[in-house]
Amino acid sequence: MNIEHKLYPYPVLTYFNDDYLNSIFMAKVEVEKGIGKIGVSLEAVTDDLGLLGLINDGYAEFVFRIECLATLYREIVKSGDGKKKIFISEEKIDSKITVSTFIVAKKNIENYININFNEDYSDISFFIEKSSILAIARQFKIHIEKENDNLGEPSSIFCLVRNTAEKEEKEVKFDIMGNKIKIILPKEEYENIATLSQSKPNQEILHSSLIFPALVYVLENLKTDDYDNYDDYVWFRTIKKVLENLEIELNWENIESYQSYSLAQKIINYPIGRSLEAMKQIGVVQEEGEDE
């Protein structure tokens, strides 16, 4: 839910409007990994005396909303003092959690006024219904790396898919809108690869002929697109992790400064050389077979 685009019929203390002056509402989130679970420490603070008065008098409370869009996990956590720690099973989350922080009315509030209202509201009082949002802090988006994640293993982020289009096509296509980079193959090529990929030398050749161009395609897209479109995906975080191991930060400047084919070779450990070595091994085996 995009809370920045919602309109409220009363002043709300936020970071994206000026309904309140000289007041702040901030949140802090810390995540720690445990065995099979994730610990999340939540904290919210405000210096607005009017809102603090409502909280102290039992008319309002701090509310944290934790969500994982990938698994549809959602939990609401309430606090009277703005502090809470929860534990979430790893099974309930994947890739990223989003934490939203609010001050919410616990009951109806009659004739609400606040000395920190913008002057546009200085002579107006408001009726606030129970469960109405009074303040909104900046949202946190936190990536979660679980124990069983294969981050750092480039081969784990590709999958071969047969093109199911009614019209037969010869072109290989790529789809990067998902956790894995899909290499979409025509029917005949897909069936051939299923047979060829049984042997180790052939796998090295496939790295060069399929995975390498797929990765070049990805890097070219990263040069022109917004990273926010991809940072939920496992393939994006894996590439980021591999580049970190190579002491290269994944940002627009670095991606732009490298030729995509050069960076792709680094990420999957120079597949062309491995492919040529594999072809040489296949040639040796064939020669030995002919000698027999």
N, C-alpha and C positions, 0 to 999 in steps of 0.2 A: 504494500500500500504506500503510495507516494503522499506522505503527510504534508509536504511542502505546497502541494497544489490544492489542498482542502481549504475552504473558506469557513470561518467561524463567526457566529453572530455576536460575539463578545471578544474582548481583548484576551490574547494568549501570549504568554511569555515564551518567545522562541528566538532562535539564532537567525531566522530568515525574515523577520518583520520588525517593526518598531512600535508595536502596541504598548510595550513597556519601555520606560527610560530608566537608566541607572540601576538596572537589575540584571542578574545573570542566573542561568540555570545550566549546569554542566553535569556530565556523567563520566564515569571512568569504568572500564571493563578490563579485567585481567583473566587470562586463560592458562590453565596448567594441565598437562597430560598426566593421567594416572593409568593404572592397569585396567583396561576395558572401559574407562570412563574419562570424561573431561570435566575438570573443575572450573567453574566460572564465578569470579568475584565481581559483584556489582556494587557501584557506589554512585549516588547522586547528591548534588549540593546546590543550594540556592541562597542568595543573600537578600531575597525579597522578603521584608518583614510581614507584608500582608499575606503572602502565601504560607510562610512559616507559621503565622498565627492560625490559619485555617488547619494546617497539619496538626499543630499542638492541641487545637480544640476539637480534633476528631472529625473535621469537615472535609479533609482532603488527605491524600497519602501518595507516596512515591510508588510508581508502577513500572516494572520492567517487562518488556515483551521479547522473548527469545524465539527465533524462528530459523528453520532450515527449509528453504524452498524445495530442495532436491528430494527430501523425504517427507515433506508436509508436517514435520514436527513443529509444534508450537506450545509454548508454556508462558503463562502469566505469573509473575512474581510480585508480591506486594510487600511494602516496608513502611514502617512509621518513621524510621530514623534515616532512611536513604541507604542502608547497607544490607547486603544479603550475599550469601554464597550458596550455590547450588551445584549438584553433580548430575551430569547427563551421560547416559549409557552411549558408548560409541555406536551401537547399533541404530540409534535413533537419528544420527546426523551423518552428513556426508558433504565433504568439500568446504562448506562455509556456513557460518551462522550469522544472523543479523540480530543486533540488540537495539531495541528502541526504548527510550526512557521518557516517562511522563510524570506530571503531577495531575492527579485525577480527583474529582469531587466524590466523596464517599456518600454524601447525602445532598438533598436540595439546599441551595444557598440563596437566601433572599437578599435583595438590595446589595449586591456585591460591588464594592468600590475599592480602589487601591491608589495610594498617593503617588505611585510610580507609573500610573497610566499615562500614555501619550496625551498631550493637551487636547487632542480631538475628543477624548472621552472623559475629560476632567469633571464635567458636570453631569455625568450619566452614571446611573447604577444599573446593575444587571441581575437577572434571575438566572442562576446556574443550576441546571438539572443534575441529579445524581448521575455519576459515570461520565460527566463531561470532562474533556481535557482542558486543564488550566495552564500547563506549561509543557514544552517539548524541547528535549536536548538533542544534540547532534547524534545521528545514528552511527553505530559501529558495525562494520562488516569484517568478520574475523575468519581467516582461513584455518581450517582444522586439518592437521596431518595426523592420520591415525596410524597405529602400529602396522597394520597390514597394507598400507598404501605402497605402491611400487614407484614412488617418486624417485627420479634419478635413473630409471631404466627406460631409455628411449623406445626400445622395441615394444614395450607394453602399451604404448599409446596409439598404435596403428591397428586397424583391422581391415581385412579384405571382404568386400561385399559384392555380390553379383548384381548387375544391373537388371532390374525386373521390368524395365520399360517395354511396352508392346512393340515399339519400333526398334529393330535391331540396330545397335550402334557399335562402332569400332573404337570410339574415343574413350580413354580412361579419364574418369572424373574424380574430384575430391570433395568431401563434405567435412567441414571443420566445426559445425554447429552441434557439438555433443562432447561427451567426455573423451571419446576416442576420435582420431582422425580416420575417416572412412575413405578407403581407396576403392572406388566403384569400377568394377571391371565388366567388360562384355562377357556373355555367357561362355563362349569358347575359351577365352583367356582365363577366366575364373576356374574352369575345370582343369585346364592344363597346369595352372599354378598349384592346385590342390594335389596334383600328382608330383610335380617337381619339388615342392617344398619338403618332401619326405627326407631328403639327404642334406647334410650340413653344407657341402660346397654349393649346392643349388640355393640354399638359404642366403648365402653371402651374395650370390648374383642377384637374387631378388631384392636384397637391400639396396643394391646399386640401381636397379632398373625400376623399382616401384617406390620404396620408402624415401630414397633420396629426392626424387622430384616432388613427392608429396610434401616433404619438409621445406623444400624451396618455395613451393606454393604457399605454405603457411607463413613463412617469413616475409614473403612479398605482401601478403595481406596485413601482417602486423605493421608494415611500414606506412600503410595508408589508413588503417582502421583504429578505432578506440579500443584500448586494452580492456576497458570495462565490459566490453561485449564478450570477452573470453575468460576472464579471471575466475569464473566458477568452474571451468572445465579442467579435468585432470590433465589433459595434454598440455595445456598452457602452464600449469604449475610444474609439470615434469620438465618441460623445456626450461623454465625459469630456474629450476633446481640444478639441472645439468650445466647451464651457463654459469651459475654461482660457483659450481665446482671447478669451472674453467676460469674463474675470477673475472667473469663478464656479467655486468648487471643488465637485466632485461629492461631496457628503457628505449624510448624512441631514438635518442641520439646514437646509442650504440648500434641498434638495429640498422639505422640509416647509414652509419659509417662503414658497415661491412657489406660486401657483396653477398647476396643471399646464398649462392651456391658455395661460397667459402665457409660461411657460418654453419650451413647445413652439414658440411663435411666434418667440422669440429664436433658438432652435437652427436652424430652417429659414428664417430671414430673412423673417418676416412674410408668410406665404403668402396670406393673405386679400386683402391689398392687391394683390399680384401677380396673384391670380386675377381680381379685379375689373378690373384693367387689361387682362388677357388677354381677358376677356369684352367689354370695350369695343372692343378691336381686332377681334374677330370681328364685332361689330356694324357697325363701319365698313366692313369688307370686304363684308359682306352688302348694305349700303346702296349701295356702289359698284357691286355686281353688278346691283342693281335699276335703278340709273340708266342702265346700259348697255342 
